[in-house]
Amino acid sequence: MRRILFLAHAEFLHVVRDRATLAQILVLPVVQLLVLANAATFQIRNTPTTIVDLDRTGMSRGLVSRLAATGRFDVRNVSSSFDSADEDLLSGAAVLVVAIPHDFEASIVRTGAGSIAFSVDAAKGSTAGIVQAYAARVVADYANELTPPLARARKSQIEVRVRSWYNQSMDYRIYMVPGILVGLVTIIGTLLTAQNIAREKELGTLEQLNVTPLRRWELIVGKLLPYGVIALVDVLLVTAVAVFWFEVPLRGSFALLVAMSLVYVICTLGLGLFISTISDTQQQAMMTATFFFLTPMIYLSGFIFPIENMPPVIQLFTYLIPLRYFLVIVRGIFLKGIGLDLLWPQAAALAAWGVVVLSLAVTRSRKRAA
């Protein structure tokens, strides 16, 4: 027993003296709990909403006010143009479009019944169904409040007609498979690069390469190129499975998808290289990549939980996550068929992120002169 306790004491000291491991054990769980507990929610808040009000009466404005007052719907645009509303849905500026017909108030006053239409961005997956249900409940409550002034003997009714755009069947696979593609590329490009370079550092082979006539950029490109090719092959493979097996529609440009995937692969390779520069062993590289980068990226990118539902501080933090931009690009190309004319902000942000992280990683990668 004494020998076991002695060995356990030595191992405990090894863990305590390793600052990186100690931080992962003590600090990281608390940080992840504080961040992810606020991000991991399907509760609807501040859903981007566009209103097409053709009636422009007291009742129609009352309905708009009621939707906005719940705090669940962020009315960003009130228009009389269906084209403008469709553009909001296509670009992602709106998740819900509420269309109020020109005879809305007159119909309720005359017959006690009216109708409105919802157009929901069903590329948002399960979020679209929750948004639709919340909005329908608000409309039903508003209809009940209209009953006393009109006719106490009858109950006012507002019929809601729903159109689901970009995923009309609300098939969960159509929403999830493009996101899984993004997640796989992120994991493969980042984790594979970080672990393998850290392994060479741990074995000492990287030091041997450092004293060869290779220039720094040649060494870095030579190390990253195989993992970049592997990641791109995985993009093509997963895309083929998504289209031909899961029957996910690829409505946009395949060439644009490959080009944007190449930009994102460079981002993941740069991130993996950066992680390897701050890790001394494979274990450290895996722990750092998984807990400090990959887990927050997946939770805060909008892959599972809608970004608009997160607290404002965390929403600001999501702008630092490249997965957020690539997810919008992939789902936009697959499900909406949009191009760079609408996706250029995400493409520019992704390219800028890649330049910054790759430059930082290269700067930290020191090659001793031969």
N, C-alpha and C positions, 0 to 999 in steps of 0.2 A: 504493500500500500504506500509505503514511504517513497518508493521509486516512482510510482504512478503520480503521486502528488508533486514530486520534484519535476517530473516531465511536464505536468500540467502547468506548474508555475512558470517554467521556462517558456512554454508556448504562450501563456498569458502575457508575459513580458514582451514577447516578440510582437504580439498583436498591438499592445499598448504603445510600443515605441514606434510603430509604423503609423505615421500621421495620416497617410492616405486611407489606410484600412480603418483607423479609428474614426475618421470623418465619415466614412461610409456607414459605420456601425451606429454612430451616435447622432450625427447631424442630418444625414440624408433622410432617414425615416420620418423625422419631424417635418422637414421641409416638404417632402412629398405628401405627407398627410395634410398639411396646411393648404397646399396648392391644389392637390387632386380632389380633396373633399369639396372644394368650391367649384371645381370644373366638372366633376363627374356627376352630372344631373341632367335628367330629361325634362325638368320643370321648364315650362315655356315662359320666357321673359324677353321683352323688347324685340319681338319678331318683326323684321322689316316688312312693312305693309304699304301697299299702294291702293288708293281709293279712286275709283272712277264713278263720280257722282253726276249722273245725267239729270237728276231730279232737282237738286239744289233747293230743297224746301226745309222747313223746320224739322220734319221727321227724319229726313236723310242726314241732315247735319247732327241731329241728336244721336243717331246710330253711330256715326263716325266718332262723336265725342265719347260715347259709351265704350267703344272699342279701345280708344286711346286711354281712357281713364282706368282701365283694368291694370295697366302696366305690363301687360303681356304682348301688346302690339305697339310697335313704333311706327306711327303713320308718317312716312317720310315724303309722300307725294300724293296730293289730291289733284286729280286731273279729270278732264272730260274726254280724253283720247284713249281709246283702246290700244292703239299702236304704241303709245308711250308706256302703257301698263305692260304690254307684251315684252317690250324692250327691257323693262325692269326685271321681269321674270327671267328673261334670257341671260342677262348680264349678272344675275345674282343680287341685284339691288333690292329685290323684293322676294319674299318667300310666299306671301299671300297677296292676292289682288281681290278686292271686294268691289263688285260692279252693282251699282244701284240704278235701276231703270228710271226713265223720265216720268213715269206715272206711278211711282212708288207711293207717295202720300195720297194721291187721288184714289188709288185702288183700295188702300186701307180704309179711308174715310167712307168710300162708297160700299164696299163689300166686307170690310173687316179682315181682308186677306191681301197680302202682297208677296212679292218674290224678289230675291237678290241672287247674285251668282258669285261663287268663290272659284278662283283659279289658284291652284296650289302647285308650288314647285316640288313635284314628287321625286325629283332627284335627291332631295334631302332625306329620303327614306322614311323611317318611322316618325321622324320629326314632323313631316308633312301631315300625317294622320292625327298627331296630337294637336297641331296648330288648327287643323280643320275642326276638330272636336271642341276645342276651347272657343273658337270663334262662333260656332253654331250655338253653343250654350249662351254666349253673350247675346246673340240675336234673339234667341228664345226668351230670355229674361226681358229684353227690351220690348218684345211683342206683348208680354204680359203686362208691362207697365202702360202700354197704350190702350188697354182694354177699358178702364173706367171712363175716360173722357169720350169714348166713342159709343159704346153700347154695353151697358152692364149685363144685358141678357146674353151676350155672346162674347166669345174670347177671340181676341185678335190673333192672327197667325201670319208668320212670315216664312214662306217656303225658301229653302236654301238649295240652290242647284250647284253642284260641285263638279269642276273639271280638274283632273289631275294631269299635269303636264310633265313630259319627258320620262314618265314611268307610269303609264296609264293604269296598268294592272296592279300598281303598288307592290311589285315583286321585290322582296327583300334582297334577293341575289343581285338584281340589276343595280341596286344601290351599293351593295357591299363589295362586289367583286372588283370594280375599279379601285376602291379604297384599299383592298387587300393587295392589289398590284403595287400600289404606292408603298404600303407597309413592307412588303417583301424586298423591294428595291432598297429601301432605307436600311433594313436590317443587314442585307447581304453586303451592300456597298460599305457601310460603316463598320460593322462588327468584323467582317472578314479582313478588311484592310487593317484595322487597329490590332487585331489579335496576331495576325501573321507578321507584321512589322515588329510588334512587341516581342514575339517569339524569337525573331532573329536578333533583336537586341539582347534578349535574355541568354541566348546561346553564344553570343559573341561574334556571329557571322556578319552582323551589320558593321561592327568595328573593323573587320577585315576589309569590307567593301570601302570603308572610309579612307583607307590608305592606298587605294588603287588610283590610277590616273583618271577615273571617271569624274566628270564635273557634277556639281550638286544637282543641277536640273536633270542631267542624264540619269543619275541614280534615282531621283524621285520619280521621273516618268517611267523608268524601267520597272520600278516597284509597283506603281499604281496601275500601269497599263493592263496587266492580266486581270486584275479585279474589276476594272472598268469594262473590259470585254465580257467577263462573266456576268456582270450586272445587266449589260445590254442584251445578252443572250437570254437572260431570265425575263427581261421585259418582253421580248418577242415571244418567248414560250408561254408566259402567263397570258399575254394578249390573245394568242391563238386559242388557248384553253377557254378563256372568257368568251370569245366570240363563237367558237364552234361547239363547245361542250355546254356552257351555261347559257348560250344564246343571248349574251349581252350585246345590244346594238352598238356598233361603232359608227356613229352618224357623221363624225368629223373626219379630218384629214389624218390618214395613217402616217404620212411623212412628218406632219407637225407633231404627232404623238412621239415619234422616234426622236425628233430634234429636241423636243422639250425633255424627253427622258435622258438624252445625252447631257443636257445642261444639269439636270438633277443628279445624275450619276457623278458628275464632277463635284457637285456639292457634297455628296456622301463620301467620296474618296478624300476630299479635303478634310472633312470632319474626322474620318478614320485616321488619317495621317496626323492630325492635331492631337487626337486622343493618344496615339502611340508615342508622341513626344512628351506627354506628361505621365506616361506609365512605364514602369520598369519591368513588369512581368505580364504574361498573358492573362493571369487572373485579375490583375489591376486593370488591364485594358478592357476585359469583358465586363467587370463590375462598373467601371467608369462609363463605358458606352451604354450599358443597359439601364443603369439607375440614374445617371446624371443627364443623359441625352435621349435615348430611345423611348423610355417610358414617358417622360414629360412630353416629348414630341407627339407621340401617338395620342395621348389623352387631350392635349391642348391644341391639336391641329384642326379639329372639326371632323376627324375620322369617325369618331363614335358619338361625341357629345357636341351639340351646336355651340359655336363660339358666341353667338349673340345671347345665349343664356348665362354666360359666365359673368362674374363681377367685373366692373370696368377695369380694375387694375390688372387682372389676369388677361382680359382682352387685349390690353396694350402689350403684355408680354408675348402674346401669340404672334405678333408681327415679327418677332425674332426667330420664328420657327419656319424653316424652309418647307417642311412637309405641308404646312397650311397652303402655300402657294401652288405646290405641285398637285395637291389634292383637287383644288379648284380647276386647274388646267386639265387633269385627266378626266374628271367627271364632266367637265364642259365639253371636251372633245368626244367622249364616249356617248353621253346621254343627250347633249344639246346640239352637238354638231357645230359649235362656234369656233371661230378662228382667232388669229392674232389681233384682229380689229377690236375684239372685246377682251382678249386674254393678255394683251400687252402689259398691263400693270403687274400682273402676277409673273409674267415672263421676265420683266425687267428686275423685279424684286428678287427673283430666283437667281438670275445671273449676277446681280450685285452681291448677294449672299455668298455665292460660290467664289467670286473673286476675293472677297474679304477673308473667308475661312481658309482658302487655299494659300493666300499670301501669308496669313498668320502661321499656318502650319509649316510652310517653307522657311519662314523666318526662324522658327524654333528648331528646325532640322539643321543642325550644324554638322558640316562635313570638314574634318581636318584635312589640311593640305597634305598631299602625298610627299 
